[in-house]
Amino acid sequence: MTIRHIKIFLAVCDSGCNTTRAAEALHMSQPAVSLAIRELEGYYGVALFDRIGRRLKITDAGLRFRDYALHIARLFDDMEKGMKDWDAFGLIRVGASVTIGAQFLPGYVKAFYDRYPGTAVRALVAPSEQLEAEIMANALDLALIEGIPHSPDLVSESYMEDELAVICPPDLFPSGAQLTPEQFREQRFLLREKGSGTREVFERAAASVGFQAEPVWEAMSTTALVNAVISGLGIAVLPHRMVMGPIERGLVHTVTVQGLAFRREFRIIYHREKYLTAAARAFLDLCRNYEIDYPLPKYNGLF
């Protein structure tokens, strides 16, 4: 039994227990894939798949073997990447959701380089759902996200609190006005895309007062949403730090909603079976203590 057998087995699982599709994904012949599965079954003396007609169905033994195989394959990939990147000492692959990537990640990385000049950081800024998938595929070592991850295989640690602001055009409501839930639900909503931490916070808060909003605008871009608010197209719920510039310049007003609090936590996530290098652990410590050691950024890049 070799790592090759394990990767072929996992490819079959990922292909819906279809050896032909697994062979195509691995650039192998279908008979070679079938042979590898038979060799595994012969080695352990158990059936990993039931053969029903020309279809495969994974057995209980196969499910148990898959758990081991995933763990072994992940460790093997870590070893391969770690050894091949040895010359780039301390390489870490970090993901950040859009808000954290825009506001905080540049400061984190700069401070990390200042402390550890021999390190290298590869960053990906993307929606939280995509970052979770990248971690599950071992394409990222860790990520910083808004909201709560969905996979039970991820370690999740809260490291910073954040607040969202409800912003509206200046001629819609006075600055600081408090809306009733009824007034709030009547508005045209300009929201971040589905899957973003900001959107999830909004939807949980809206559900707490018994309504679901159907946005008239959806965007990954904070700039697009703020400009839409300025143009009088509706109201938006966005990270407060990212809209401080437009608020201070009177381009938008902030309002509150009776009985609603748009608060959230920023979280560090990584796979529970992931081996974190010394560099990755140092980066996590920097993020945890950043509010203490450095001034928080004020984002003024919208206009």
Protein Blocks (a to p, Z undefined) as FASTA:
>chain_A
ZZklmmmmmmmmmnoopaklmmmmnopafklmmmmmmmmmmmnopafbdcehjaccddfk
lmmmmmmmmmmmmmmmmmmmmmmmmmmghiacddddfklmmmmmmmmmmmmmmmmmmbcc
ddddddfklmmmmmmnopafbdcdehjdfbfkbccddfbdcdddddddfklpcghiacdf
klmmmpccddddehiaklmmmmmmmmmnopacddfbdcfblklmmmmmmnonaccdddfk
lmmmmmmnopaccdddehiacdddddddddfkbccdfklmmmmmmmmmmmmmpccdddfk
lZZ
